[in-house]
């Protein structure tokens, strides 16, 4: 619960005011039965109309004041809980945004979404209820018991037997219920994961006509979610009627005993009426306590899950200033770099990789599938850290320099190009938030995206769907390249990002990139040997190791892997 202390400190004053309003409003509710008792015993039975009028006016005044405090409490609780929810969601989003690639890989995406939405909503609801009835129920319960004892000590005999029994039932139900509500949130995670996978891969499902398979998968998790929810709600279904029965039984017992007390003038009728009202308040408070119990159990389970996100230690450090030093096109040095993915076992993906790329030059990386090409380039912007060895971008050691500052000098086009819902201009502007329309147009032209964008009636303001569903694969790649080019970064990484365009378009894109001024240092992964043949620096990867490094002529003479690729593609 230490994670939520800052929020308590932030809204402490408002929460305290809300609680004071809650207590004062509850005191007003507790005074009403006593006033009614006096109206009956001192006014109605005595025929004293003046006293009835005076006490009736007092009751109306107490009711009005209590209602005013209740309204104030509701306004404060709604405002505080919603602001707390907004702050918590923002902090969670920022924390997840700082997750390293390894940490993101460990967490299930659907689970993170559930924690940011459903789990946060549970805590927001509990915070709202905290100032509405979480504290009201115990205050009302204790107050009603106290007023009953003050009204007539004989009635305490009944309460002494009922209240401990109810407390025991509540304790048992909480012990049984907490694990069930924890499993309920986990079942919701699994159900959301299946839903997310289906929606993100709906085209594949339709292409393979696998709808029945997906329905069957969803049915399994959905049935498990319903079963878990049923077990959790069964606790409420079993214990709440028992508690209600205990309260009503105590009412019957009190009325049975009160018949002799009234007959012997040991108790007045007004006191019986007041006692019945207090018992109803006790019953109401117990009902609220049971609802509070459900909220508390689910909020506690959600708080634990949110705490796991906030406790994640594997995050990108906040080093450097993203708007700080702008470097010239840097050289790139790998010195004995080895790497294995976290949780991937002891087998390294990269083995003792070493090479040097001069500043402003182009490095073409080629090799068979699974050679470690993408793993290699992901180390350059410190998406992962090498297991051993050192990587230098210019004078910066990527393990020691400011992460934000390093990435501000790198433009990276990933192998799996991701576009976001919004306009084409918005997606390109992601590379540079303050990019002017002329810069966006220039970047799109260099990426060979200008022609197809111009065909849309709304041009750059054309809205594209999530992940660019209304663009072809080649169009998405070109928008992604434009997003990188508008950044005008001194180091450009292209991870096989032109695989969906034809050779002619690829050549035009590379010609535009070579014409950039100042010329950036470029690292380019490709499957086409024709794309690297004219380069001075070619890195051949095979099995996670460097199989060759040099020009086309050098590699044709000295590198068997390169010769095999050349023969398979061009001969």
Legacy VTK file of the C-alpha trace (Angstrom):
# vtk DataFile Version 3.0
C-alpha trace
ASCII
DATASET POLYDATA
POINTS 571 float
0.000 0.000 0.000
3.041 2.252 0.091
2.425 3.059 -3.580
-0.772 4.919 -2.712
0.656 7.067 0.094
1.571 9.924 -2.309
-2.031 10.057 -3.524
-3.290 10.193 0.062
-0.912 13.084 0.766
-2.027 14.837 -2.418
-5.740 14.717 -1.523
-5.425 14.443 2.253
-7.213 17.698 3.085
-10.198 16.955 0.818
-10.474 13.384 2.096
-10.486 14.574 5.711
-13.177 17.160 4.947
-15.232 14.471 3.231
-14.878 12.155 6.217
-15.895 14.913 8.620
-19.002 15.526 6.498
-19.691 11.790 6.542
-19.457 11.560 10.340
-21.624 14.650 10.882
-24.240 13.394 8.431
-24.284 9.993 10.149
-24.694 11.609 13.573
-27.778 13.344 12.209
-29.201 9.977 11.107
-28.493 8.513 14.565
-30.319 11.342 16.353
-33.569 10.894 14.404
-34.836 7.680 16.156
-34.160 9.211 19.590
-36.107 12.343 18.656
-38.952 10.180 17.348
-38.933 8.277 20.651
-39.295 11.515 22.592
-42.063 12.729 20.300
-44.037 9.537 21.050
-43.301 9.246 24.775
-43.260 12.922 25.753
-45.640 14.395 23.208
-48.115 11.964 21.626
-48.826 9.813 24.706
-49.033 12.914 26.912
-51.152 14.869 24.448
-48.588 17.715 24.470
-48.999 19.173 20.954
-46.534 21.992 21.628
-43.827 19.476 22.494
-44.665 17.453 19.398
-44.315 20.602 17.271
-41.074 21.649 18.935
-39.461 18.203 18.651
-40.797 17.814 15.103
-39.118 21.072 14.096
-35.902 19.887 15.708
-36.103 16.644 13.721
-36.561 18.568 10.456
-33.588 20.794 11.287
-31.356 17.794 12.056
-32.511 16.123 8.812
-31.749 19.247 6.735
-28.289 19.711 8.251
-27.497 16.008 7.766
-28.646 16.207 4.142
-26.368 19.208 3.535
-23.377 17.317 4.895
-24.335 14.286 2.782
-24.451 16.366 -0.420
-21.074 17.936 0.392
-19.617 14.477 1.080
-20.878 13.115 -2.255
-19.464 16.057 -4.220
-16.058 15.769 -2.539
-15.890 11.977 -2.869
-16.718 12.074 -6.580
-14.138 14.756 -7.304
-11.339 13.144 -5.284
-11.937 9.613 -6.573
-11.999 10.645 -10.237
-8.883 12.785 -9.916
-7.154 9.932 -8.085
-8.143 7.565 -10.901
-6.826 9.945 -13.562
-3.523 10.387 -11.698
-3.110 6.645 -11.131
-3.792 5.765 -14.778
-1.317 8.415 -15.914
1.357 7.174 -13.501
0.804 3.579 -14.618
1.045 4.590 -18.273
4.242 6.528 -17.631
5.697 3.601 -15.678
4.866 1.113 -18.418
6.318 3.549 -20.940
9.629 3.319 -19.066
9.603 -0.495 -19.110
12.600 -1.952 -20.877
12.007 -4.256 -23.826
12.753 -7.174 -21.501
10.168 -6.036 -18.943
7.522 -5.568 -21.632
8.298 -9.054 -22.885
7.704 -10.492 -19.404
4.298 -8.856 -19.005
1.209 -9.927 -20.904
-0.255 -6.997 -22.827
-3.838 -7.913 -21.945
-2.896 -8.055 -18.261
-1.359 -4.577 -18.403
-4.507 -3.236 -20.074
-6.693 -4.858 -17.407
-4.570 -3.344 -14.657
-4.817 0.121 -16.178
-8.586 -0.122 -16.688
-10.474 -2.654 -14.580
-8.074 -2.743 -11.620
-7.818 1.033 -11.557
-11.622 1.284 -11.688
-11.832 -0.995 -8.642
-9.596 1.380 -6.688
-11.499 4.436 -7.930
-14.774 2.857 -6.817
-13.305 2.014 -3.420
-11.946 5.547 -2.997
-15.348 6.981 -3.889
-17.035 4.582 -1.497
-14.491 5.341 1.227
-16.066 8.754 1.771
-19.609 7.650 0.993
-20.249 4.479 2.959
-17.005 2.643 3.767
-16.629 4.743 6.907
-20.346 5.402 7.202
-21.163 1.749 7.863
-18.899 1.284 10.935
-19.791 4.738 12.255
-23.487 3.956 11.815
-23.068 0.512 13.388
-21.139 1.731 16.432
-23.395 4.760 16.808
-26.589 2.694 16.592
-25.303 0.223 19.184
-24.245 3.078 21.478
-27.567 4.919 21.130
-29.447 1.672 21.803
-27.519 1.095 25.030
-28.083 4.716 26.107
-31.757 4.393 25.231
-32.277 1.337 27.465
-29.479 -0.883 28.870
-31.775 -3.928 28.753
-31.556 -3.873 24.969
-27.782 -4.378 25.165
-28.428 -8.020 26.082
-29.771 -8.710 22.599
-26.935 -6.832 20.896
-24.301 -8.667 22.927
-25.395 -11.923 21.332
-26.012 -10.723 17.783
-23.076 -8.422 16.983
-20.223 -10.905 17.775
-21.991 -13.589 15.701
-22.266 -11.249 12.741
-18.625 -10.158 13.124
-17.547 -13.822 13.030
-19.563 -14.448 9.863
-18.006 -11.388 8.220
-14.492 -12.564 9.086
-15.102 -16.039 7.653
-16.547 -14.636 4.440
-13.539 -12.331 3.970
-11.091 -15.211 4.456
-12.962 -17.279 1.878
-13.625 -14.458 -0.566
-10.253 -12.766 -1.044
-8.555 -15.616 -2.978
-11.656 -15.941 -5.167
-11.675 -12.282 -6.167
-7.936 -12.440 -6.886
-8.533 -15.379 -9.228
-11.426 -13.436 -10.774
-9.050 -10.667 -11.928
-6.631 -13.259 -13.307
-9.468 -14.952 -15.224
-10.415 -11.545 -16.631
-6.802 -11.153 -17.808
-6.935 -14.433 -19.720
-10.271 -13.585 -21.298
-8.997 -10.173 -22.386
-5.853 -11.765 -23.833
-7.882 -14.026 -26.137
-10.064 -11.090 -27.201
-7.035 -8.895 -27.939
-5.313 -11.616 -29.961
-8.431 -12.209 -32.029
-8.986 -8.515 -32.785
-5.338 -7.921 -33.692
-5.227 -11.010 -35.911
-8.732 -10.932 -37.341
-7.431 -10.893 -40.935
-5.477 -14.099 -40.373
-8.511 -15.718 -38.727
-10.683 -14.875 -41.709
-8.024 -15.880 -44.227
-7.732 -19.356 -42.678
-11.447 -19.583 -41.888
-10.514 -20.273 -38.261
-13.504 -18.521 -36.716
-14.775 -21.693 -35.034
-11.372 -22.253 -33.460
-11.312 -18.718 -32.045
-14.867 -19.078 -30.746
-13.816 -22.279 -28.991
-10.791 -20.526 -27.434
-12.921 -17.634 -26.254
-15.558 -20.008 -24.918
-12.960 -21.710 -22.708
-11.718 -18.487 -21.097
-15.190 -16.952 -20.973
-16.605 -20.035 -19.236
-13.710 -20.007 -16.776
-14.340 -16.311 -16.066
-18.040 -16.961 -15.453
-17.253 -19.924 -13.190
-14.763 -17.910 -11.139
-17.180 -14.981 -10.857
-19.924 -17.384 -9.763
-17.724 -18.795 -7.007
-16.840 -15.305 -5.814
-20.459 -14.142 -5.810
-21.515 -17.354 -4.092
-19.771 -16.066 -0.963
-22.143 -13.102 -1.018
-25.084 -15.357 -1.785
-24.373 -17.591 1.199
-23.246 -15.226 3.931
-25.475 -12.189 3.394
-28.788 -14.056 3.928
-27.337 -15.601 7.092
-26.425 -12.178 8.406
-29.872 -10.816 7.494
-31.498 -13.754 9.262
-29.454 -13.075 12.411
-30.535 -9.411 12.433
-34.227 -10.206 11.860
-34.121 -12.953 14.483
-32.804 -10.426 16.986
-35.725 -8.111 16.123
-38.233 -10.888 16.810
-36.455 -11.771 20.054
-36.494 -8.126 21.164
-40.213 -7.737 20.472
-40.915 -10.954 22.355
-38.990 -9.744 25.412
-40.338 -6.195 25.170
-43.955 -7.302 25.677
-43.351 -7.835 29.409
-41.120 -4.755 29.752
-43.852 -2.512 28.348
-46.545 -4.263 30.405
-44.493 -3.733 33.593
-43.726 -0.101 32.642
-40.017 -0.945 32.468
-39.867 0.381 28.912
-41.893 2.905 26.960
-43.428 2.422 23.532
-41.306 5.188 22.039
-38.179 3.380 23.147
-39.342 0.217 21.379
-39.935 2.232 18.191
-36.520 3.863 18.502
-34.895 0.481 19.121
-36.511 -0.976 16.008
-35.196 1.987 14.035
-31.716 1.489 15.442
-31.867 -2.213 14.612
-32.801 -1.306 11.062
-29.827 1.049 10.985
-27.638 -1.754 12.321
-29.005 -4.040 9.611
-28.384 -1.331 6.993
-24.833 -0.774 8.235
-24.144 -4.511 8.126
-25.428 -4.641 4.558
-23.128 -1.742 3.688
-20.277 -3.500 5.472
-20.846 -6.542 3.318
-20.740 -4.403 0.181
-17.661 -2.704 1.589
-16.130 -6.119 2.119
-16.627 -6.986 -1.547
-15.158 -3.662 -2.631
-12.274 -4.007 -0.182
-11.409 -7.532 -1.299
-11.482 -6.635 -4.994
-9.681 -3.328 -4.356
-7.008 -5.153 -2.369
-6.512 -7.696 -5.147
-6.349 -4.857 -7.710
-3.936 -2.872 -5.528
-1.572 -5.844 -5.389
-1.665 -6.207 -9.187
-1.094 -2.477 -9.736
1.717 -2.594 -7.190
3.438 -5.263 -9.290
3.562 -2.801 -12.206
4.820 0.052 -10.032
7.410 -2.259 -8.450
8.926 -3.331 -11.790
12.643 -2.579 -11.513
13.626 -3.334 -15.092
12.914 0.101 -16.509
14.804 2.431 -18.804
16.655 4.926 -16.611
15.761 8.564 -16.920
19.213 9.736 -18.000
19.961 12.729 -20.104
17.792 15.274 -21.811
15.878 14.247 -24.933
16.180 17.818 -26.189
19.836 18.104 -25.190
23.045 17.658 -27.153
22.657 17.043 -30.879
25.608 15.101 -32.242
27.112 14.962 -35.707
26.699 11.753 -37.735
28.557 9.305 -35.471
30.795 6.339 -36.044
29.528 2.991 -34.772
31.706 0.495 -32.889
30.904 -2.996 -31.616
33.607 -4.441 -29.344
33.208 -8.146 -28.495
29.431 -7.874 -28.058
27.500 -10.940 -26.936
23.816 -10.976 -26.082
21.085 -13.308 -24.935
17.479 -12.317 -24.325
16.347 -12.099 -20.680
14.616 -15.337 -19.759
15.872 -16.959 -22.965
18.294 -19.335 -21.277
22.079 -19.383 -21.430
22.387 -19.637 -25.208
23.552 -16.349 -26.708
21.815 -14.795 -29.700
24.981 -12.853 -30.570
28.516 -14.152 -30.082
31.543 -11.848 -29.828
30.438 -9.378 -32.525
33.034 -6.743 -33.414
33.182 -4.198 -36.262
33.727 -0.496 -36.903
31.614 1.754 -39.164
33.058 5.207 -39.934
30.865 8.266 -39.442
28.505 9.140 -42.276
28.838 5.750 -43.965
26.242 3.074 -44.765
26.418 -0.385 -43.236
24.473 -3.131 -44.992
23.690 -6.149 -42.824
22.751 -9.385 -44.553
22.474 -13.001 -43.550
20.109 -15.967 -43.332
16.956 -15.948 -41.209
17.756 -16.223 -37.493
21.295 -14.921 -37.895
20.788 -12.233 -35.199
20.509 -9.192 -37.473
17.515 -7.586 -35.733
18.904 -8.439 -32.300
22.091 -6.620 -33.258
20.449 -3.347 -34.329
18.138 -3.336 -31.285
21.228 -2.980 -29.110
22.262 0.290 -30.783
19.437 2.477 -29.313
19.770 0.519 -26.017
16.433 -1.242 -26.375
18.400 -4.079 -24.803
21.796 -4.038 -23.130
24.526 -6.437 -24.304
25.371 -9.333 -22.024
29.048 -8.586 -22.541
31.122 -6.262 -24.664
30.666 -2.590 -25.480
28.809 -0.546 -28.090
29.896 2.988 -28.930
27.880 5.535 -30.898
30.480 8.166 -31.641
32.019 8.945 -28.238
29.032 7.604 -26.302
28.997 4.227 -24.596
25.366 3.102 -24.941
25.461 1.425 -21.505
26.540 4.630 -19.758
25.162 7.586 -21.700
21.776 9.216 -21.323
19.166 6.891 -22.830
16.776 9.666 -23.846
19.574 11.719 -25.329
20.922 8.718 -27.242
17.546 7.881 -28.744
16.904 11.521 -29.631
19.809 11.177 -32.066
18.570 7.936 -33.636
15.769 7.284 -36.108
14.689 3.640 -36.095
12.385 1.933 -38.600
11.491 -1.453 -37.121
10.931 -4.647 -39.057
7.316 -4.736 -37.873
6.151 -1.258 -38.820
3.428 0.053 -36.490
1.102 2.896 -37.398
-1.372 4.485 -35.002
-4.962 5.577 -35.394
-4.966 9.149 -36.672
-4.013 11.068 -39.772
-1.049 10.278 -42.003
0.475 13.586 -40.943
0.118 12.661 -37.266
1.912 9.369 -37.852
4.789 11.064 -39.698
4.923 13.853 -37.105
5.569 11.216 -34.427
9.206 11.383 -35.548
9.276 15.119 -34.873
6.400 16.682 -32.946
6.966 20.212 -34.206
7.520 19.228 -37.847
6.136 21.826 -40.250
3.897 20.738 -43.169
6.805 21.351 -45.552
9.045 19.010 -43.537
6.358 16.308 -43.518
5.911 16.621 -47.276
9.684 16.518 -47.853
10.047 13.354 -45.721
7.114 11.668 -47.479
8.618 12.516 -50.865
11.974 11.039 -49.882
10.193 7.874 -48.674
8.346 7.599 -52.007
5.032 8.053 -50.175
4.038 11.373 -51.731
2.264 9.921 -54.785
-0.138 7.589 -52.990
-0.831 10.166 -50.259
-1.696 12.760 -52.919
-4.294 10.372 -54.369
-6.393 10.612 -51.204
-8.960 13.464 -51.250
-7.782 14.675 -47.845
-4.091 14.093 -48.519
-1.977 14.123 -45.368
-5.093 14.589 -43.213
-6.453 11.208 -44.318
-7.338 9.175 -41.235
-5.836 5.704 -41.158
-7.182 2.946 -38.966
-5.453 1.209 -36.093
-2.149 -0.314 -37.261
-2.835 1.224 -40.684
-5.441 -1.344 -41.670
-6.538 0.713 -44.680
-3.005 0.899 -46.130
-1.093 -1.783 -47.997
2.070 -3.276 -46.581
4.287 -1.190 -48.841
2.382 2.004 -48.053
2.735 1.385 -44.311
6.466 0.837 -44.710
6.870 4.075 -46.624
4.937 6.071 -44.013
7.181 4.501 -41.358
10.286 5.521 -43.296
8.923 9.065 -43.668
8.399 9.162 -39.890
12.098 8.336 -39.445
13.343 10.763 -42.109
11.415 13.754 -40.726
13.428 13.299 -37.536
16.595 14.217 -39.480
18.619 12.128 -37.016
22.390 11.671 -37.376
22.013 7.869 -37.064
19.397 6.025 -39.130
18.530 2.348 -38.572
16.489 0.520 -41.218
15.506 -2.994 -40.117
14.427 -4.735 -43.346
11.791 -2.011 -43.694
11.447 -2.108 -47.502
10.586 -5.790 -47.848
7.064 -4.961 -49.073
8.124 -2.542 -51.824
9.519 -3.412 -55.249
13.202 -3.140 -56.118
12.717 0.042 -58.123
10.951 1.811 -55.244
13.581 0.586 -52.801
16.322 2.005 -55.016
14.520 5.374 -55.189
14.155 5.439 -51.389
17.834 4.648 -50.837
18.853 7.281 -53.392
16.793 9.862 -51.475
18.354 8.782 -48.188
21.873 9.022 -49.629
21.039 12.549 -50.738
20.247 13.743 -47.214
22.402 16.587 -45.910
24.215 16.220 -43.667
24.569 12.558 -44.625
23.552 10.378 -41.640
25.291 7.227 -40.549
23.013 4.425 -41.776
22.633 0.833 -40.578
20.447 -1.128 -42.976
19.244 -4.728 -42.704
18.090 -6.295 -45.946
17.340 -9.694 -47.434
18.290 -8.553 -50.955
21.942 -8.822 -51.849
21.353 -6.360 -54.678
20.680 -3.687 -52.027
24.157 -3.982 -50.490
26.419 -4.959 -53.402
27.500 -1.381 -54.064
28.224 -0.564 -50.418
31.698 -0.184 -48.995
30.711 -1.711 -45.650
28.765 -4.986 -45.585
28.322 -7.088 -42.445
27.443 -10.759 -42.984
25.810 -12.470 -39.987
25.398 -16.207 -39.533
24.315 -18.019 -36.362
24.760 -14.896 -34.238
28.373 -14.383 -35.276
30.160 -12.216 -37.828
30.737 -14.367 -40.906
32.343 -11.555 -42.886
32.846 -7.786 -43.050
33.986 -5.689 -45.980
33.044 -4.733 -49.524
31.285 -6.929 -52.089
34.552 -7.920 -53.693
36.172 -8.766 -50.353
33.234 -10.911 -49.278
32.956 -12.737 -52.600
36.587 -13.714 -52.127
36.667 -14.469 -48.397
33.102 -15.211 -47.144
31.406 -18.496 -48.072
28.069 -17.431 -46.541
27.996 -14.288 -48.692
28.829 -16.276 -51.819
25.955 -18.677 -51.094
23.516 -15.772 -50.730
24.814 -14.251 -53.962
24.420 -17.519 -55.860
20.921 -18.212 -54.491
19.617 -14.752 -55.435
21.486 -13.699 -58.571
22.726 -16.860 -60.261
LINES 1 572
571 0 1 2 3 4 5 6 7 8 9 10 11 12 13 14 15 16 17 18 19 20 21 22 23 24 25 26 27 28 29 30 31 32 33 34 35 36 37 38 39 40 41 42 43 44 45 46 47 48 49 50 51 52 53 54 55 56 57 58 59 60 61 62 63 64 65 66 67 68 69 70 71 72 73 74 75 76 77 78 79 80 81 82 83 84 85 86 87 88 89 90 91 92 93 94 95 96 97 98 99 100 101 102 103 104 105 106 107 108 109 110 111 112 113 114 115 116 117 118 119 120 121 122 123 124 125 126 127 128 129 130 131 132 133 134 135 136 137 138 139 140 141 142 143 144 145 146 147 148 149 150 151 152 153 154 155 156 157 158 159 160 161 162 163 164 165 166 167 168 169 170 171 172 173 174 175 176 177 178 179 180 181 182 183 184 185 186 187 188 189 190 191 192 193 194 195 196 197 198 199 200 201 202 203 204 205 206 207 208 209 210 211 212 213 214 215 216 217 218 219 220 221 222 223 224 225 226 227 228 229 230 231 232 233 234 235 236 237 238 239 240 241 242 243 244 245 246 247 248 249 250 251 252 253 254 255 256 257 258 259 260 261 262 263 264 265 266 267 268 269 270 271 272 273 274 275 276 277 278 279 280 281 282 283 284 285 286 287 288 289 290 291 292 293 294 295 296 297 298 299 300 301 302 303 304 305 306 307 308 309 310 311 312 313 314 315 316 317 318 319 320 321 322 323 324 325 326 327 328 329 330 331 332 333 334 335 336 337 338 339 340 341 342 343 344 345 346 347 348 349 350 351 352 353 354 355 356 357 358 359 360 361 362 363 364 365 366 367 368 369 370 371 372 373 374 375 376 377 378 379 380 381 382 383 384 385 386 387 388 389 390 391 392 393 394 395 396 397 398 399 400 401 402 403 404 405 406 407 408 409 410 411 412 413 414 415 416 417 418 419 420 421 422 423 424 425 426 427 428 429 430 431 432 433 434 435 436 437 438 439 440 441 442 443 444 445 446 447 448 449 450 451 452 453 454 455 456 457 458 459 460 461 462 463 464 465 466 467 468 469 470 471 472 473 474 475 476 477 478 479 480 481 482 483 484 485 486 487 488 489 490 491 492 493 494 495 496 497 498 499 500 501 502 503 504 505 506 507 508 509 510 511 512 513 514 515 516 517 518 519 520 521 522 523 524 525 526 527 528 529 530 531 532 533 534 535 536 537 538 539 540 541 542 543 544 545 546 547 548 549 550 551 552 553 554 555 556 557 558 559 560 561 562 563 564 565 566 567 568 569 570
